[in-house]
Amino acid sequence: MKKTSRRPSREQIKAQIKQRKHAQKKLRQDEKAKGFKAPSHATISNGKCKYESIEQEYTARNEAVAEKIGIFRAKMPVLLKQLSKIEDPRNPKKIKHNLSTLMIYGILMFVFQMSSSREANREMSRPLFWQNLQFFFPELESLPHHDTLKRLLAVIDVNQIEQLHLELIRQLIRKKKFRRYLIDECYPIAIDGTGKFKRDWIWAEECLQRTVTQADGEHLQYHVYILEANLAFRDGMTIPLMSEMLSYTEGDTANDKQDCELKAFYRLAQRLKSAFPALKIMVLIDGLYAKGPVVEVCRKNKWQFMIVLKDKSLPSVMSEFEALAALEIKNLKRHFAVGFSIIFNTRRAERGFWLP
């Protein structure tokens, strides 16, 4: 006996497409009636390649490379000077590559988007690659092995590297390089947590732990979790600013409570205010941070903040916002930030909540 197919028929597929188009058209009409403007098309262009010849593509690629290399060459002397100030913890009698060379090698590994240390060792040591690299960066006398960089990073004071990075950001801010990307004259800083890697065994005291269910039952899993603060500009451009590690030792170990994102946020906010005491900042956070103490920290530091909520988060606030939006159609403002459109009620924005 033939089984009945669960795949929809051609007529059903056509009906679904027609229904979806009708719903999209109605949504656009409702937005237009409320005074909303349709957001710009954010997906990749569907057109053909704009290059008409091999020479035109070759010229465009050379111009792009030359522009990037120009930026690297402009920042390289300053970077080398600052890197030389970091204390080298290695034995001077066993040093083959100086600290500046190793650090630049690590930076270039991220610039060239190497997925692993083994790929960096393999690709960056190719004769042609190394010849081109030396042409642009003559400061690199020889190419180190990635394990050498790992051994250095294991013992170096990472706070000195972070201070060097922050100083570069301060220089760019002083030169007003980000002025065109500001939101209400504020620097948008997105703060969110991210997991880095996990293991089935504990390799450091600071590891967080959680219980996972597998085929053979429940097991403890140890993982690394970091709260990151990034400058998040329009068109998806982000610049790492600083990170705060979540550590098991920072939690209430007596009551078996681990460190969490909220606790790490307070520590990160204190460091951020200390590093940029006079900078106008707009904090971009999700619904996890929609709490009174977090709002109080932002107001105390004189930061603006944007809290993006899901539909089921803070239902009383969402219902009040929807009521205000329906009553005051003209009291709306649209901002394009971090690659997406955000519409908020100006009265609600005065209280600090910017809702989607």
C-alpha positions as CSV (number, residue, x, y, z in Angstrom):
1,M,0.0,0.0,0.0
2,K,1.4,3.4,-1.0
3,K,2.2,5.8,1.8
4,T,0.5,9.2,1.8
5,S,3.2,11.9,1.2
6,R,3.5,14.5,3.9
7,R,5.0,16.9,1.4
8,P,2.5,19.6,0.4
9,S,1.1,19.5,-3.1
10,R,1.9,22.1,-5.8
11,E,-1.4,23.8,-5.2
12,Q,-0.8,24.0,-1.4
13,I,2.7,25.4,-2.0
14,K,1.3,28.1,-4.3
15,A,-1.4,28.9,-1.7
16,Q,1.2,29.2,1.1
17,I,3.4,31.6,-1.1
18,K,0.3,33.7,-1.9
19,Q,-0.7,33.8,1.8
20,R,2.8,34.9,2.8
21,K,3.0,37.7,0.2
22,H,-0.5,38.9,1.3
23,A,0.7,39.0,5.0
24,Q,3.9,40.9,4.0
25,K,1.9,43.4,2.0
26,K,-0.5,44.0,4.9
27,L,2.4,44.4,7.3
28,R,4.0,47.1,5.0
29,Q,0.7,48.9,4.8
30,D,0.2,48.9,8.6
31,E,3.7,50.2,9.1
32,K,3.2,53.0,6.5
33,A,-0.1,53.9,8.2
34,K,1.7,54.3,11.6
35,G,4.4,56.5,10.1
36,F,7.1,53.9,10.0
37,K,9.7,54.0,7.2
38,A,10.7,50.7,5.6
39,P,14.3,49.7,6.5
40,S,16.9,49.6,3.9
41,H,17.7,46.3,2.2
42,A,20.4,44.6,4.3
43,T,21.1,41.4,2.5
44,I,23.8,40.8,-0.1
45,S,23.2,42.2,-3.5
46,N,21.7,39.7,-6.1
47,G,23.5,41.4,-9.0
48,K,26.4,40.2,-11.1
49,C,30.0,41.1,-10.4
50,K,30.7,44.7,-11.2
51,Y,34.1,44.0,-12.7
52,E,34.1,43.9,-16.5
53,S,37.7,42.7,-17.1
54,I,40.6,40.9,-15.4
55,E,42.6,44.2,-15.3
56,Q,39.8,46.0,-13.5
57,E,39.5,43.3,-10.9
58,Y,43.3,43.2,-10.5
59,T,43.4,47.0,-10.0
60,A,40.6,47.0,-7.5
61,R,42.2,44.2,-5.4
62,N,45.6,46.0,-5.5
63,E,43.9,49.2,-4.3
64,A,42.2,47.4,-1.4
65,V,45.4,45.8,-0.3
66,A,47.4,49.0,-0.6
67,E,44.8,50.8,1.5
68,K,44.9,48.2,4.3
69,I,48.7,48.0,4.2
70,G,48.8,51.8,4.4
71,I,46.8,51.6,7.7
72,F,49.1,48.9,9.0
73,R,52.2,50.8,8.1
74,A,50.9,54.0,9.8
75,K,50.2,52.2,13.0
76,M,53.2,49.8,13.0
77,P,55.8,52.3,14.4
78,V,53.5,53.3,17.2
79,L,52.6,49.7,18.0
80,L,56.3,48.6,18.0
81,K,57.2,51.4,20.4
82,Q,54.4,50.4,22.8
83,L,55.1,46.7,22.5
84,S,58.7,47.3,23.5
85,K,57.6,48.7,26.8
86,I,56.0,45.4,27.9
87,E,58.1,43.5,30.3
88,D,59.4,40.3,28.7
89,P,59.2,37.4,31.3
90,R,61.4,35.0,29.4
91,N,65.0,34.0,30.1
92,P,67.1,36.5,28.1
93,K,69.7,33.8,27.3
94,K,67.1,31.6,25.5
95,I,65.4,34.3,23.5
96,K,65.5,34.0,19.7
97,H,62.6,36.3,18.7
98,N,62.0,39.5,20.6
99,L,58.7,40.2,22.2
100,S,57.5,42.7,19.5
101,T,58.0,40.2,16.8
102,L,56.0,37.6,18.6
103,M,53.2,39.9,19.3
104,I,53.0,41.2,15.7
105,Y,53.0,37.6,14.5
106,G,50.0,36.9,16.8
107,I,48.2,40.1,15.5
108,L,48.8,39.1,11.9
109,M,47.5,35.7,12.5
110,F,44.1,37.3,13.4
111,V,44.4,39.8,10.5
112,F,44.8,36.9,8.0
113,Q,42.0,35.0,9.8
114,M,43.9,31.9,10.5
115,S,41.5,29.3,11.9
116,S,44.1,27.5,14.1
117,S,47.7,27.6,15.2
118,R,48.6,24.7,12.9
119,E,47.1,26.6,9.9
120,A,49.2,29.7,10.9
121,N,52.4,27.6,11.0
122,R,51.6,26.0,7.7
123,E,50.4,29.0,5.7
124,M,52.4,31.8,7.1
125,S,55.7,29.9,6.6
126,R,55.2,29.4,2.9
127,P,58.2,30.9,1.0
128,L,56.0,33.2,-1.2
129,F,53.8,34.2,1.7
130,W,56.9,35.0,3.8
131,Q,58.5,37.0,1.0
132,N,55.4,39.2,0.5
133,L,55.0,39.6,4.3
134,Q,58.6,40.8,4.6
135,F,58.1,43.2,1.7
136,F,55.3,45.0,3.7
137,F,56.7,44.4,7.2
138,P,60.5,44.5,7.1
139,E,60.5,44.6,10.9
140,L,59.8,40.8,10.9
141,E,63.4,39.4,10.7
142,S,62.2,35.8,11.0
143,L,59.0,33.9,11.5
144,P,58.5,32.2,14.9
145,H,56.7,29.0,15.6
146,H,53.2,29.4,17.1
147,D,54.2,27.3,20.1
148,T,56.7,30.0,21.0
149,L,53.9,32.6,21.0
150,K,51.8,30.2,23.2
151,R,54.6,29.9,25.8
152,L,55.0,33.6,25.9
153,L,51.2,34.3,26.4
154,A,51.1,31.7,29.2
155,V,53.5,33.8,31.4
156,I,53.1,37.4,30.2
157,D,51.1,40.0,32.1
158,V,47.9,40.2,29.9
159,N,46.9,43.4,31.6
160,Q,49.8,45.2,29.9
161,I,48.5,44.0,26.5
162,E,45.0,45.2,27.3
163,Q,46.3,48.6,28.3
164,L,48.2,48.9,25.0
165,H,45.0,48.0,23.1
166,L,43.0,50.5,25.1
167,E,45.6,53.2,24.4
168,L,45.2,52.6,20.6
169,I,41.4,52.9,21.0
170,R,41.9,56.2,22.9
171,Q,44.1,57.6,20.1
172,L,41.4,56.7,17.5
173,I,38.8,58.4,19.7
174,R,40.9,61.5,20.2
175,K,41.4,61.8,16.4
176,K,37.6,61.4,15.9
177,K,37.9,58.4,13.6
178,F,34.5,57.1,14.8
179,R,32.6,60.3,14.7
180,R,30.4,59.3,11.7
181,Y,29.3,56.1,13.5
182,L,28.1,57.6,16.8
183,I,24.5,57.4,18.0
184,D,23.3,60.6,19.6
185,E,27.0,61.6,20.0
186,C,27.5,58.4,22.1
187,Y,29.9,55.5,21.4
188,P,27.7,52.3,21.2
189,I,29.3,49.5,23.3
190,A,27.6,46.1,23.1
191,I,28.0,43.9,26.2
192,D,27.2,40.2,26.0
193,G,28.5,36.9,27.2
194,T,30.0,34.2,25.0
195,G,31.2,30.6,25.6
196,K,34.7,29.9,24.4
197,F,35.4,26.2,24.8
198,K,34.4,23.2,27.0
199,R,36.0,20.0,28.3
200,D,34.9,16.9,30.3
201,W,37.7,17.5,32.8
202,I,38.7,20.4,35.0
203,W,42.0,22.0,34.0
204,A,41.9,25.2,36.1
205,E,40.3,26.3,39.3
206,E,38.4,29.1,37.5
207,C,36.4,26.9,35.2
208,L,32.7,27.0,35.4
209,Q,30.7,23.8,35.6
210,R,27.3,22.6,34.4
211,T,25.5,19.3,34.1
212,V,24.9,17.9,30.6
213,T,22.8,14.9,29.7
214,Q,24.4,12.4,27.3
215,A,23.5,9.0,26.1
216,D,25.1,7.3,29.2
217,G,23.5,9.7,31.7
218,E,24.3,13.0,33.3
219,H,27.9,14.3,33.5
220,L,29.7,17.4,34.7
221,Q,31.1,19.6,32.0
222,Y,33.6,22.4,32.5
223,H,33.7,25.5,30.3
224,V,35.0,29.0,29.9
225,Y,32.6,31.9,29.7
226,I,33.6,35.5,29.0
227,L,31.6,38.8,29.1
228,E,32.8,40.9,26.2
229,A,32.4,44.7,25.6
230,N,32.8,45.7,21.9
231,L,32.4,49.0,20.1
232,A,29.5,48.1,17.8
233,F,29.0,50.5,15.0
234,R,26.5,50.4,12.1
235,D,27.0,48.1,9.1
236,G,28.2,45.4,11.5
237,M,31.6,46.9,12.2
238,T,32.8,45.9,15.7
239,I,36.0,46.6,17.6
240,P,36.9,44.5,20.7
241,L,37.3,46.7,23.8
242,M,37.7,44.6,26.9
243,S,36.7,41.3,28.4
244,E,35.8,40.0,31.8
245,M,36.3,36.4,32.6
246,L,33.6,34.5,34.6
247,S,35.4,32.6,37.3
248,Y,34.1,29.9,39.7
249,T,36.1,31.5,42.5
250,E,34.1,34.8,42.1
251,G,30.9,33.0,43.0
252,D,29.5,32.0,46.4
253,T,31.4,28.7,46.7
254,A,30.0,28.0,50.2
255,N,26.5,27.8,48.8
256,D,27.6,26.2,45.5
257,K,26.7,29.3,43.4
258,Q,28.9,30.1,40.5
259,D,29.8,33.4,38.9
260,C,27.2,34.8,36.4
261,E,26.9,37.5,33.7
262,L,25.3,40.0,36.0
263,K,28.1,39.9,38.5
264,A,30.6,40.1,35.7
265,F,28.8,43.1,34.3
266,Y,29.3,45.1,37.5
267,R,33.0,44.3,37.4
268,L,33.3,45.1,33.7
269,A,31.3,48.4,34.1
270,Q,33.8,49.5,36.8
271,R,36.8,48.8,34.6
272,L,35.1,50.5,31.6
273,K,34.4,53.6,33.6
274,S,37.9,53.7,34.9
275,A,39.4,53.3,31.4
276,F,37.1,55.9,29.8
277,P,35.9,58.2,32.6
278,A,34.7,61.1,30.4
279,L,33.6,59.1,27.3
280,K,29.9,59.4,26.2
281,I,28.8,55.8,26.1
282,M,25.6,54.0,25.1
283,V,25.5,50.5,26.4
284,L,23.7,47.9,24.2
285,I,22.5,45.0,26.3
286,D,19.8,42.3,26.1
287,G,16.8,41.5,28.3
288,L,19.0,39.6,30.9
289,Y,20.3,43.0,32.1
290,A,16.8,44.6,32.4
291,K,17.2,45.0,36.2
292,G,17.2,47.9,38.6
293,P,20.8,47.6,39.7
294,V,22.1,47.5,36.1
295,V,20.0,50.6,35.3
296,E,21.4,52.3,38.4
297,V,25.0,51.5,37.4
298,C,24.4,53.1,34.0
299,R,22.8,56.2,35.4
300,K,25.5,56.5,38.0
301,N,28.2,56.4,35.3
302,K,26.1,58.8,33.1
303,W,25.7,56.2,30.4
304,Q,22.8,56.0,28.0
305,F,21.6,52.4,27.5
306,M,19.6,50.4,25.0
307,I,17.9,47.3,26.3
308,V,16.5,45.0,23.6
309,L,13.7,42.9,24.9
310,K,12.0,39.8,23.6
311,D,8.2,39.8,23.3
312,K,7.8,37.8,26.6
313,S,10.3,39.8,28.6
314,L,8.9,42.4,31.0
315,P,5.3,42.0,29.8
316,S,4.1,45.0,31.8
317,V,6.7,47.3,30.2
318,M,6.0,45.9,26.7
319,S,2.2,46.4,27.1
320,E,2.8,50.0,28.3
321,F,5.1,50.7,25.3
322,E,2.6,49.3,22.8
323,A,-0.2,51.4,24.3
324,L,2.0,54.6,24.1
325,A,3.1,53.7,20.5
326,A,-0.5,53.4,19.4
327,L,-1.6,56.6,21.0
328,E,1.3,58.8,20.0
329,I,2.1,57.8,16.4
330,K,4.2,60.9,15.8
331,N,6.2,60.5,19.0
332,L,8.5,57.9,17.4
333,K,12.1,57.9,16.3
334,R,14.1,55.5,14.2
335,H,17.8,54.6,14.8
336,F,19.9,52.4,12.7
337,A,22.5,50.7,15.0
338,V,24.6,47.6,15.0
339,G,23.2,46.5,11.6
340,F,19.4,46.5,12.5
341,S,16.7,49.1,12.8
342,I,15.3,50.1,16.2
343,I,12.1,52.1,16.8
344,F,11.4,53.5,20.2
345,N,9.1,55.9,21.9
346,T,10.8,59.0,23.0
347,R,9.0,59.1,26.4
348,R,10.1,55.6,27.1
349,A,13.7,56.5,25.9
350,E,13.8,59.2,28.6
351,R,13.4,56.4,31.2
352,G,16.2,54.5,29.6
353,F,14.5,51.6,27.8
354,W,14.9,51.5,24.1
355,L,12.5,48.8,22.9
356,P,12.3,47.1,19.5
